[in-house]
Amino acid sequence: MKKLLKVISDYSIILFGALIISEKFIDLGYFNSPNFTNLLVVIYLISSLYHSKLVMKEKDMKIQKLENQLKN
């Protein structure tokens, strides 16, 4: 799940950048609309947020495990 969220966020930001650059040269119709680029940004933000939450949760569990090992 964590890797999937990272891939989604990476692809959405890369696609956003490609659309911003390509709008200067090519008319892509719907894909050039502000709504679509805003959607890509929202997808990036949400997937990055959930990815960060999962990473923090994993790190917190590891810290807790190590603290328990130190106590024993």
Phi and psi in radians as a Rosetta constraint file:
Dihedral C 1 N 2 CA 2 C 2 CIRCULARHARMONIC -1.117 0.35
Dihedral N 2 CA 2 C 2 N 3 CIRCULARHARMONIC -0.741 0.35
Dihedral C 2 N 3 CA 3 C 3 CIRCULARHARMONIC -1.177 0.35
Dihedral N 3 CA 3 C 3 N 4 CIRCULARHARMONIC -0.662 0.35
Dihedral C 3 N 4 CA 4 C 4 CIRCULARHARMONIC -1.081 0.35
Dihedral N 4 CA 4 C 4 N 5 CIRCULARHARMONIC -0.766 0.35
Dihedral C 4 N 5 CA 5 C 5 CIRCULARHARMONIC -1.107 0.35
Dihedral N 5 CA 5 C 5 N 6 CIRCULARHARMONIC -0.685 0.35
Dihedral C 5 N 6 CA 6 C 6 CIRCULARHARMONIC -1.128 0.35
Dihedral N 6 CA 6 C 6 N 7 CIRCULARHARMONIC -0.742 0.35
Dihedral C 6 N 7 CA 7 C 7 CIRCULARHARMONIC -1.125 0.35
Dihedral N 7 CA 7 C 7 N 8 CIRCULARHARMONIC -0.748 0.35
Dihedral C 7 N 8 CA 8 C 8 CIRCULARHARMONIC -1.076 0.35
Dihedral N 8 CA 8 C 8 N 9 CIRCULARHARMONIC -0.787 0.35
Dihedral C 8 N 9 CA 9 C 9 CIRCULARHARMONIC -1.167 0.35
Dihedral N 9 CA 9 C 9 N 10 CIRCULARHARMONIC -0.683 0.35
Dihedral C 9 N 10 CA 10 C 10 CIRCULARHARMONIC -1.120 0.35
Dihedral N 10 CA 10 C 10 N 11 CIRCULARHARMONIC -0.812 0.35
Dihedral C 10 N 11 CA 11 C 11 CIRCULARHARMONIC -1.150 0.35
Dihedral N 11 CA 11 C 11 N 12 CIRCULARHARMONIC -0.656 0.35
Dihedral C 11 N 12 CA 12 C 12 CIRCULARHARMONIC -1.185 0.35
Dihedral N 12 CA 12 C 12 N 13 CIRCULARHARMONIC -0.671 0.35
Dihedral C 12 N 13 CA 13 C 13 CIRCULARHARMONIC -1.301 0.35
Dihedral N 13 CA 13 C 13 N 14 CIRCULARHARMONIC -0.592 0.35
Dihedral C 13 N 14 CA 14 C 14 CIRCULARHARMONIC -1.172 0.35
Dihedral N 14 CA 14 C 14 N 15 CIRCULARHARMONIC -0.757 0.35
Dihedral C 14 N 15 CA 15 C 15 CIRCULARHARMONIC -1.123 0.35
Dihedral N 15 CA 15 C 15 N 16 CIRCULARHARMONIC -0.665 0.35
Dihedral C 15 N 16 CA 16 C 16 CIRCULARHARMONIC -1.056 0.35
Dihedral N 16 CA 16 C 16 N 17 CIRCULARHARMONIC -0.831 0.35
Dihedral C 16 N 17 CA 17 C 17 CIRCULARHARMONIC -1.088 0.35
Dihedral N 17 CA 17 C 17 N 18 CIRCULARHARMONIC -0.712 0.35
Dihedral C 17 N 18 CA 18 C 18 CIRCULARHARMONIC -1.127 0.35
Dihedral N 18 CA 18 C 18 N 19 CIRCULARHARMONIC -0.672 0.35
Dihedral C 18 N 19 CA 19 C 19 CIRCULARHARMONIC -1.198 0.35
Dihedral N 19 CA 19 C 19 N 20 CIRCULARHARMONIC -0.671 0.35
Dihedral C 19 N 20 CA 20 C 20 CIRCULARHARMONIC -1.106 0.35
Dihedral N 20 CA 20 C 20 N 21 CIRCULARHARMONIC -0.757 0.35
Dihedral C 20 N 21 CA 21 C 21 CIRCULARHARMONIC -1.203 0.35
Dihedral N 21 CA 21 C 21 N 22 CIRCULARHARMONIC -0.751 0.35
Dihedral C 21 N 22 CA 22 C 22 CIRCULARHARMONIC -1.260 0.35
Dihedral N 22 CA 22 C 22 N 23 CIRCULARHARMONIC -0.372 0.35
Dihedral C 22 N 23 CA 23 C 23 CIRCULARHARMONIC -1.154 0.35
Dihedral N 23 CA 23 C 23 N 24 CIRCULARHARMONIC -0.327 0.35
Dihedral C 23 N 24 CA 24 C 24 CIRCULARHARMONIC -1.314 0.35
Dihedral N 24 CA 24 C 24 N 25 CIRCULARHARMONIC -0.434 0.35
Dihedral C 24 N 25 CA 25 C 25 CIRCULARHARMONIC -1.995 0.35
Dihedral N 25 CA 25 C 25 N 26 CIRCULARHARMONIC -0.622 0.35
Dihedral C 25 N 26 CA 26 C 26 CIRCULARHARMONIC -2.263 0.35
Dihedral N 26 CA 26 C 26 N 27 CIRCULARHARMONIC 2.469 0.35
Dihedral C 26 N 27 CA 27 C 27 CIRCULARHARMONIC -1.625 0.35
Dihedral N 27 CA 27 C 27 N 28 CIRCULARHARMONIC 1.944 0.35
Dihedral C 27 N 28 CA 28 C 28 CIRCULARHARMONIC -1.736 0.35
Dihedral N 28 CA 28 C 28 N 29 CIRCULARHARMONIC 0.167 0.35
Dihedral C 28 N 29 CA 29 C 29 CIRCULARHARMONIC 1.256 0.35
Dihedral N 29 CA 29 C 29 N 30 CIRCULARHARMONIC -2.167 0.35
Dihedral C 29 N 30 CA 30 C 30 CIRCULARHARMONIC -1.050 0.35
Dihedral N 30 CA 30 C 30 N 31 CIRCULARHARMONIC -0.633 0.35
Dihedral C 30 N 31 CA 31 C 31 CIRCULARHARMONIC -1.195 0.35
Dihedral N 31 CA 31 C 31 N 32 CIRCULARHARMONIC -0.258 0.35
Dihedral C 31 N 32 CA 32 C 32 CIRCULARHARMONIC -1.620 0.35
Dihedral N 32 CA 32 C 32 N 33 CIRCULARHARMONIC -0.037 0.35
Dihedral C 32 N 33 CA 33 C 33 CIRCULARHARMONIC -1.299 0.35
Dihedral N 33 CA 33 C 33 N 34 CIRCULARHARMONIC 2.633 0.35
Dihedral C 33 N 34 CA 34 C 34 CIRCULARHARMONIC -1.080 0.35
Dihedral N 34 CA 34 C 34 N 35 CIRCULARHARMONIC -0.524 0.35
Dihedral C 34 N 35 CA 35 C 35 CIRCULARHARMONIC -1.094 0.35
Dihedral N 35 CA 35 C 35 N 36 CIRCULARHARMONIC -0.757 0.35
Dihedral C 35 N 36 CA 36 C 36 CIRCULARHARMONIC -1.193 0.35
Dihedral N 36 CA 36 C 36 N 37 CIRCULARHARMONIC -0.744 0.35
Dihedral C 36 N 37 CA 37 C 37 CIRCULARHARMONIC -1.167 0.35
Dihedral N 37 CA 37 C 37 N 38 CIRCULARHARMONIC -0.642 0.35
Dihedral C 37 N 38 CA 38 C 38 CIRCULARHARMONIC -1.127 0.35
Dihedral N 38 CA 38 C 38 N 39 CIRCULARHARMONIC -0.656 0.35
Dihedral C 38 N 39 CA 39 C 39 CIRCULARHARMONIC -1.086 0.35
Dihedral N 39 CA 39 C 39 N 40 CIRCULARHARMONIC -0.726 0.35
Dihedral C 39 N 40 CA 40 C 40 CIRCULARHARMONIC -1.090 0.35
Dihedral N 40 CA 40 C 40 N 41 CIRCULARHARMONIC -0.684 0.35
Dihedral C 40 N 41 CA 41 C 41 CIRCULARHARMONIC -1.149 0.35
Dihedral N 41 CA 41 C 41 N 42 CIRCULARHARMONIC -0.738 0.35
Dihedral C 41 N 42 CA 42 C 42 CIRCULARHARMONIC -1.111 0.35
Dihedral N 42 CA 42 C 42 N 43 CIRCULARHARMONIC -0.744 0.35
Dihedral C 42 N 43 CA 43 C 43 CIRCULARHARMONIC -1.049 0.35
Dihedral N 43 CA 43 C 43 N 44 CIRCULARHARMONIC -0.761 0.35
Dihedral C 43 N 44 CA 44 C 44 CIRCULARHARMONIC -1.057 0.35
Dihedral N 44 CA 44 C 44 N 45 CIRCULARHARMONIC -0.825 0.35
Dihedral C 44 N 45 CA 45 C 45 CIRCULARHARMONIC -1.122 0.35
Dihedral N 45 CA 45 C 45 N 46 CIRCULARHARMONIC -0.766 0.35
Dihedral C 45 N 46 CA 46 C 46 CIRCULARHARMONIC -1.178 0.35
Dihedral N 46 CA 46 C 46 N 47 CIRCULARHARMONIC -0.799 0.35
Dihedral C 46 N 47 CA 47 C 47 CIRCULARHARMONIC -1.181 0.35
Dihedral N 47 CA 47 C 47 N 48 CIRCULARHARMONIC -0.615 0.35
Dihedral C 47 N 48 CA 48 C 48 CIRCULARHARMONIC -1.168 0.35
Dihedral N 48 CA 48 C 48 N 49 CIRCULARHARMONIC -0.681 0.35
Dihedral C 48 N 49 CA 49 C 49 CIRCULARHARMONIC -1.093 0.35
Dihedral N 49 CA 49 C 49 N 50 CIRCULARHARMONIC -0.853 0.35
Dihedral C 49 N 50 CA 50 C 50 CIRCULARHARMONIC -1.164 0.35
Dihedral N 50 CA 50 C 50 N 51 CIRCULARHARMONIC -0.627 0.35
Dihedral C 50 N 51 CA 51 C 51 CIRCULARHARMONIC -1.098 0.35
Dihedral N 51 CA 51 C 51 N 52 CIRCULARHARMONIC -0.777 0.35
Dihedral C 51 N 52 CA 52 C 52 CIRCULARHARMONIC -1.109 0.35
Dihedral N 52 CA 52 C 52 N 53 CIRCULARHARMONIC -0.688 0.35
Dihedral C 52 N 53 CA 53 C 53 CIRCULARHARMONIC -1.079 0.35
Dihedral N 53 CA 53 C 53 N 54 CIRCULARHARMONIC -0.751 0.35
Dihedral C 53 N 54 CA 54 C 54 CIRCULARHARMONIC -1.147 0.35
Dihedral N 54 CA 54 C 54 N 55 CIRCULARHARMONIC -0.708 0.35
Dihedral C 54 N 55 CA 55 C 55 CIRCULARHARMONIC -1.122 0.35
Dihedral N 55 CA 55 C 55 N 56 CIRCULARHARMONIC -0.773 0.35
Dihedral C 55 N 56 CA 56 C 56 CIRCULARHARMONIC -1.126 0.35
Dihedral N 56 CA 56 C 56 N 57 CIRCULARHARMONIC -0.699 0.35
Dihedral C 56 N 57 CA 57 C 57 CIRCULARHARMONIC -1.100 0.35
Dihedral N 57 CA 57 C 57 N 58 CIRCULARHARMONIC -0.745 0.35
Dihedral C 57 N 58 CA 58 C 58 CIRCULARHARMONIC -1.115 0.35
Dihedral N 58 CA 58 C 58 N 59 CIRCULARHARMONIC -0.745 0.35
Dihedral C 58 N 59 CA 59 C 59 CIRCULARHARMONIC -1.170 0.35
Dihedral N 59 CA 59 C 59 N 60 CIRCULARHARMONIC -0.689 0.35
Dihedral C 59 N 60 CA 60 C 60 CIRCULARHARMONIC -1.096 0.35
Dihedral N 60 CA 60 C 60 N 61 CIRCULARHARMONIC -0.708 0.35
Dihedral C 60 N 61 CA 61 C 61 CIRCULARHARMONIC -1.124 0.35
Dihedral N 61 CA 61 C 61 N 62 CIRCULARHARMONIC -0.702 0.35
Dihedral C 61 N 62 CA 62 C 62 CIRCULARHARMONIC -1.160 0.35
Dihedral N 62 CA 62 C 62 N 63 CIRCULARHARMONIC -0.721 0.35
Dihedral C 62 N 63 CA 63 C 63 CIRCULARHARMONIC -1.104 0.35
Dihedral N 63 CA 63 C 63 N 64 CIRCULARHARMONIC -0.759 0.35
Dihedral C 63 N 64 CA 64 C 64 CIRCULARHARMONIC -1.074 0.35
Dihedral N 64 CA 64 C 64 N 65 CIRCULARHARMONIC -0.733 0.35
Dihedral C 64 N 65 CA 65 C 65 CIRCULARHARMONIC -1.093 0.35
Dihedral N 65 CA 65 C 65 N 66 CIRCULARHARMONIC -0.772 0.35
Dihedral C 65 N 66 CA 66 C 66 CIRCULARHARMONIC -1.170 0.35
Dihedral N 66 CA 66 C 66 N 67 CIRCULARHARMONIC -0.647 0.35
Dihedral C 66 N 67 CA 67 C 67 CIRCULARHARMONIC -1.130 0.35
Dihedral N 67 CA 67 C 67 N 68 CIRCULARHARMONIC -0.701 0.35
Dihedral C 67 N 68 CA 68 C 68 CIRCULARHARMONIC -1.136 0.35
Dihedral N 68 CA 68 C 68 N 69 CIRCULARHARMONIC -0.637 0.35
Dihedral C 68 N 69 CA 69 C 69 CIRCULARHARMONIC -1.172 0.35
Dihedral N 69 CA 69 C 69 N 70 CIRCULARHARMONIC -0.627 0.35
Dihedral C 69 N 70 CA 70 C 70 CIRCULARHARMONIC -1.189 0.35
Dihedral N 70 CA 70 C 70 N 71 CIRCULARHARMONIC -0.618 0.35
Dihedral C 70 N 71 CA 71 C 71 CIRCULARHARMONIC -1.202 0.35
Dihedral N 71 CA 71 C 71 N 72 CIRCULARHARMONIC -0.540 0.35
